[in-house]
Amino acid sequence: MGSQGGWGQSKEFLDLVKSIGEARSKAEEDRIVLSEIETLKRRIADPDVPRRRMKEYIIRLVYVEMLGHDASFGYIHAVKMTHDDSLALKRTGYLAVTLFLNEDHDLIILIVNTIQKDLRSDNYLVVCAALTACCRLINEETIPAVLPQVVELLGHPKEAVRKKAVMALHRFYQRAPGSVSHLLSNFRKRLCDSDPGVMGATLCPLFDLITVDRSPYKDLVMSFVSILKQVAEKRLPKSYEYHQTPAPFIQIKLLKILALLGNGDKQASEQMYTILGDIFRKGESTSNIGNAILYQCICCVSSICPNTKLLEVAAETTSKFLKSDNHNLRYMGIDALGRLIKINPEIAEEHQLAVIDCLEDPDDTLKRKTFELLYKMTKSTNVEVIVDRMIEYMININDHHYKTEIASRCVELAEQYAPSNHWFIQTMNKVFEHAGDLVNVRVAHNLMRLIAEGFGDEDEGADSQLRSSAVDSYLRILGEPKLPSVFLQVICWVLGEYGTMDGKYSASYIIGRLCDVAEAHATDDTVKAYATTAIMKIFSFEIAAGKKLEMLPECQSLIDELSASHSTDLQQRAYELQALLGLDAHVVESVMPLDASCEDIEVDRSLSFLGSFVQQSLEKGARPYIPDNERSGMSHISNFRSQDPHEVSSHGLRFEAYELPKLALPSNTPISLVPPTDLVPVSEPTYARDIQPPPKVATSSDALSADIGVKLRLEGVQKKWGKPTYSSPAASSSSSTSQKTVNGVTHLDGVGTASAQTRDNLYDSRRQHVEVSAEKQKLAASLFGASSSKNEKKASSHKSIKGSTGNVEKSTTVVKTVASSESSKQGTSAPPPPDLLDLGEPAPESKPSIDPFQQLEGLLGPTPVQTTPESSVVAGPKAPDLMALYGDIPITNPSGSSTNPMVTNLYAANKNSQGATNVSTLKKGPNPQDSLEKDAIARQVGVTPSGKNPNLFRDLFG
Amino acid sequence: MINFVLLISRQGKVRLTKWYSPYSQKERAKVIRELSGVILSRGPKLCKFVEWRGYKVVYRRYASLYFCMCIDSEDNELETLEIIHHFVEILDRYFGSVCELDLIFNFHKAYYILDEILIAGELQESSKKTVARLIAAQDSLVETAKEQADSISNVIAQVTK
């Protein structure tokens, strides 16, 4: 159905589409579109255009805009079209407006009135069109204008309208949470809607709300679990099945919500274990959608309080993903592994070879995902291998965004796990050399600080060795062309401070190189300033040491050039340098002391030395200074922003003159059965790019060194994935001992101590994968191997199992008591505490499932009067079964029964073939008559199927 | 959340775009250029996902047409693949073995269908039947409206003759 009867557009439009289809180049296409724009501009301005013709013009405008050209001259006509009485034109108008306008466009104010009117229409299709437009166009300012009507529509008899109203309200919440905060209870009510589509749509806003704050929704856990159970048991109508999987999109959304609710909440998690086990068991790993559900299950299991049985199943599923030939699944497997190792780092070892395969795969997406995984599992034993790999990859890519990300990850890992300062400096040099413009400037400052302070408390010898090696490497690197500005600044600073320190290089040599830098980067004032100051330092060190230094001609010309520079900063530096040259050794030494970068500079923040001056002025009659915040007349400006959003919106535009927007009564807040206990989320630390605290002016050197110590000293380094709550104690202790062995010693030694364990692992894996190359194994060993020995691992994992089972046993009793109290409150029979340790077998069904909606209504207090006949059934006691509720919908709906019976037949046929092939693409039988018809029409239009567009005529599924 | 939907032909021609997050006209052109470059050059065996500017773009190829959706980094890629397929199945049912030409000449109808499946970047309806029923209801109303308009204009035309 549908497209029979041609395409319904004029010849002109078809010609346009055709000529664009045949355009050979972008330039040709642009020319065609520009001439079309001219035509449209002329035609559309004509006041007597028939309305149907206008509709086509608007569609042509949409087409022009879709091709990336500006059609703003026609926006106003699209807006006008939304006012039209005819539904066809109105829909076209709304479609065009939603495609053209962003929410901040000026024209939106003209549409609000139409939307208001249409929301009141008695034609539900008009209401639907208006609600769709609401979602796109209504901004924070205009929400109050439509809000009351949208809320009213939540009770509309048509489920399509209710669904769209829910989504519109969700959108309003996303735009301006404050404006709908008093209406959030509506979402809970809609969760018990009789239509599964509305219920499914309600999960979107609930997911958002729970993401922000889960504590008010803890009481819904049981309801979500019960809905999920019923969905998984195929209790929804058949039309919600997708390739034989029962309502997979709803299942996935529910799993996402459960993951949030169960995070860090033992009691909530325990309520989910049974259903999660069920879904794992039912999970169909042959179809794409089945795998999507399984993946979401893994995410959920790794987010809630860990359960050993479920984790085992999750690990098993993950390994299936990883072993698959399908790249998509391997990608998901890597992601899942990244989630699981947060709970149990040992899982990674089993899959080391699969991970390395992914790392070396030509598929860029897979490679990047694997880098993300490696980033998550970096520790001090494997940091060198991982960072080296990352840098190697970073050098070869052009993608700016990803390069920035991977560079900052390298920096972060290096700062956190560097085995030695020497390695750190080398790594930083590489990062700066290849991505210097992309890393944060604080990283450069941190590097300078590290070189200046060295090991901090350790001996001076090591420090100076570090510095001279830095100077060596920088003098070498200076030969390379095209260095990033930030890196050059670091180089200049280090050369100025330490270039001549160990006497290896003469002062004039260093000055010469610095002059070269300044000369080569004539346009970069910052680099020139750094170079000049570095030259000044070298001169003053020499003068202070009593040596006589010849002025190099290139240096003199540099000074001359800079003293006439447009930049006052450069000028000042040049004059200071000249002035310094004329001073005697003693003065120079106090002006420019040697190695003074770590000295404290005391800043008198209260400016007390000005006290006498202020006093004098006051005595002469000057007005006393009034601090900013005490000045009257200024206060309201600073307070302006802090007004609550509700008030601000009421000051904004009003769309209903002389009538206050009605505030809905604050709804009765549901009684939460679960006391919000320890809800502090155990989030892993985030590693933003700006980890460094902003450089302070007056920090004591102690504080400074402590700061660096945090970055580079290894004793205190926290295990990255080792959340203290979840990781087994044995594992963390073992890894900390291996860290200790590495610390202070060079890294080679560290590998040596761990090599016995590595060999052990190597041997083990070799038995399994005889064909795997030695090189890969070596990489595997360096990535995974050196963490713990086999025996140790077994012991620790055993321990963790024991520990958690103990906990589980303990808490089941808690659940029992809680459950019994709950059941007495609700008056319904509570489920028996699920047998948590026995997920492998089907849990005994001791009772018929409770209707989740009934439960919910119980929670909401007095049941709101339902308008729809179906929902009155919900409240009725005799129909606890979802199936019964949904089953009759297609029958009661007249349009449902009147739809073409062919459709269902066709669909059934599709499904059969789908089931037979079991592949994700739908295999459709060829439909020769259809394609012949289309061919004929196409020929009429003049599009020839041969030549450049042979694929045009192949069916999409073909 | 889905940030935008793109339909690109193998030649890099845009067939349909729907933006759920605000993008200026300039940004849109840039996004399309960037993504078509990346996606069209990928081999058939590789992942159907591309990480891009902190988002993920999931794409699926049907004959000569690429359906792409841009999702947030924490979304489920496999699910998005199936949302694309869900959309294509509904298109297929509506047009009767859909081909690229249908979408070229009837892109506004494809927009209407998309509006019934996705709203504000979220999947609003996962039942094919419900979507088909709604679209049919809209179409039938539009058809009657059209006929009326035709007949009125005919009458006017005859009277004025």
HADDOCK unambig.tbl for C-alpha pairs under 7 A between the chains (distance, minus, plus):
assign (segid A and resid 1 and name CA) (segid B and resid 94 and name CA) 6.00 0.50 0.50
assign (segid A and resid 1 and name CA) (segid B and resid 95 and name CA) 5.99 0.50 0.50
assign (segid A and resid 1 and name CA) (segid B and resid 96 and name CA) 6.17 0.50 0.50
assign (segid A and resid 2 and name CA) (segid B and resid 94 and name CA) 5.76 0.50 0.50
assign (segid A and resid 2 and name CA) (segid B and resid 95 and name CA) 5.33 0.50 0.50
assign (segid A and resid 3 and name CA) (segid B and resid 95 and name CA) 5.62 0.50 0.50
assign (segid A and resid 7 and name CA) (segid B and resid 105 and name CA) 6.42 0.50 0.50
assign (segid A and resid 7 and name CA) (segid B and resid 106 and name CA) 6.70 0.50 0.50
assign (segid A and resid 66 and name CA) (segid B and resid 16 and name CA) 6.87 0.50 0.50
assign (segid A and resid 66 and name CA) (segid B and resid 17 and name CA) 6.54 0.50 0.50
assign (segid A and resid 67 and name CA) (segid B and resid 14 and name CA) 6.44 0.50 0.50
assign (segid A and resid 68 and name CA) (segid B and resid 25 and name CA) 6.98 0.50 0.50
assign (segid A and resid 68 and name CA) (segid B and resid 29 and name CA) 5.84 0.50 0.50
assign (segid A and resid 86 and name CA) (segid B and resid 145 and name CA) 6.79 0.50 0.50
assign (segid A and resid 87 and name CA) (segid B and resid 142 and name CA) 6.44 0.50 0.50
assign (segid A and resid 88 and name CA) (segid B and resid 142 and name CA) 5.02 0.50 0.50
assign (segid A and resid 102 and name CA) (segid B and resid 22 and name CA) 5.99 0.50 0.50
assign (segid A and resid 125 and name CA) (segid B and resid 138 and name CA) 6.74 0.50 0.50
assign (segid A and resid 135 and name CA) (segid B and resid 120 and name CA) 5.90 0.50 0.50
assign (segid A and resid 136 and name CA) (segid B and resid 120 and name CA) 6.66 0.50 0.50
assign (segid A and resid 171 and name CA) (segid B and resid 120 and name CA) 6.75 0.50 0.50
assign (segid A and resid 197 and name CA) (segid B and resid 125 and name CA) 5.84 0.50 0.50
assign (segid A and resid 201 and name CA) (segid B and resid 124 and name CA) 5.27 0.50 0.50
assign (segid A and resid 239 and name CA) (segid B and resid 127 and name CA) 5.47 0.50 0.50
assign (segid A and resid 239 and name CA) (segid B and resid 128 and name CA) 6.73 0.50 0.50
assign (segid A and resid 239 and name CA) (segid B and resid 129 and name CA) 6.12 0.50 0.50
assign (segid A and resid 240 and name CA) (segid B and resid 126 and name CA) 6.28 0.50 0.50
assign (segid A and resid 240 and name CA) (segid B and resid 127 and name CA) 4.74 0.50 0.50
assign (segid A and resid 249 and name CA) (segid B and resid 126 and name CA) 6.89 0.50 0.50
assign (segid A and resid 288 and name CA) (segid B and resid 78 and name CA) 6.66 0.50 0.50
assign (segid A and resid 289 and name CA) (segid B and resid 78 and name CA) 6.80 0.50 0.50
assign (segid A and resid 289 and name CA) (segid B and resid 79 and name CA) 6.51 0.50 0.50
assign (segid A and resid 289 and name CA) (segid B and resid 82 and name CA) 6.48 0.50 0.50
assign (segid A and resid 292 and name CA) (segid B and resid 78 and name CA) 4.98 0.50 0.50
assign (segid A and resid 292 and name CA) (segid B and resid 79 and name CA) 5.47 0.50 0.50
assign (segid A and resid 327 and name CA) (segid B and resid 46 and name CA) 5.83 0.50 0.50
assign (segid A and resid 327 and name CA) (segid B and resid 47 and name CA) 4.93 0.50 0.50
assign (segid A and resid 328 and name CA) (segid B and resid 47 and name CA) 4.81 0.50 0.50
assign (segid A and resid 328 and name CA) (segid B and resid 48 and name CA) 6.41 0.50 0.50
assign (segid A and resid 363 and name CA) (segid B and resid 46 and name CA) 5.95 0.50 0.50
assign (segid A and resid 365 and name CA) (segid B and resid 47 and name CA) 6.87 0.50 0.50
assign (segid A and resid 365 and name CA) (segid B and resid 49 and name CA) 6.87 0.50 0.50
assign (segid A and resid 365 and name CA) (segid B and resid 50 and name CA) 5.78 0.50 0.50
assign (segid A and resid 365 and name CA) (segid B and resid 51 and name CA) 6.51 0.50 0.50
assign (segid A and resid 401 and name CA) (segid B and resid 53 and name CA) 5.81 0.50 0.50
assign (segid A and resid 896 and name CA) (segid B and resid 133 and name CA) 6.46 0.50 0.50
assign (segid A and resid 951 and name CA) (segid B and resid 63 and name CA) 6.83 0.50 0.50
assign (segid A and resid 951 and name CA) (segid B and resid 64 and name CA) 5.91 0.50 0.50
assign (segid A and resid 952 and name CA) (segid B and resid 99 and name CA) 6.81 0.50 0.50
assign (segid A and resid 952 and name CA) (segid B and resid 100 and name CA) 5.52 0.50 0.50
assign (segid A and resid 952 and name CA) (segid B and resid 101 and name CA) 6.15 0.50 0.50
assign (segid A and resid 953 and name CA) (segid B and resid 99 and name CA) 6.23 0.50 0.50
assign (segid A and resid 954 and name CA) (segid B and resid 63 and name CA) 6.74 0.50 0.50
assign (segid A and resid 954 and name CA) (segid B and resid 99 and name CA) 6.31 0.50 0.50
assign (segid A and resid 955 and name CA) (segid B and resid 63 and name CA) 6.85 0.50 0.50
assign (segid A and resid 955 and name CA) (segid B and resid 97 and name CA) 6.17 0.50 0.50
assign (segid A and resid 955 and name CA) (segid B and resid 98 and name CA) 5.84 0.50 0.50
assign (segid A and resid 955 and name CA) (segid B and resid 99 and name CA) 4.46 0.50 0.50
assign (segid A and resid 956 and name CA) (segid B and resid 62 and name CA) 4.77 0.50 0.50
assign (segid A and resid 956 and name CA) (segid B and resid 63 and name CA) 4.81 0.50 0.50
assign (segid A and resid 956 and name CA) (segid B and resid 98 and name CA) 6.19 0.50 0.50
assign (segid A and resid 956 and name CA) (segid B and resid 99 and name CA) 5.12 0.50 0.50
assign (segid A and resid 956 and name CA) (segid B and resid 100 and name CA) 6.91 0.50 0.50
assign (segid A and resid 957 and name CA) (segid B and resid 62 and name CA) 5.93 0.50 0.50
assign (segid A and resid 957 and name CA) (segid B and resid 63 and name CA) 6.58 0.50 0.50
assign (segid A and resid 958 and name CA) (segid B and resid 63 and name CA) 6.54 0.50 0.50
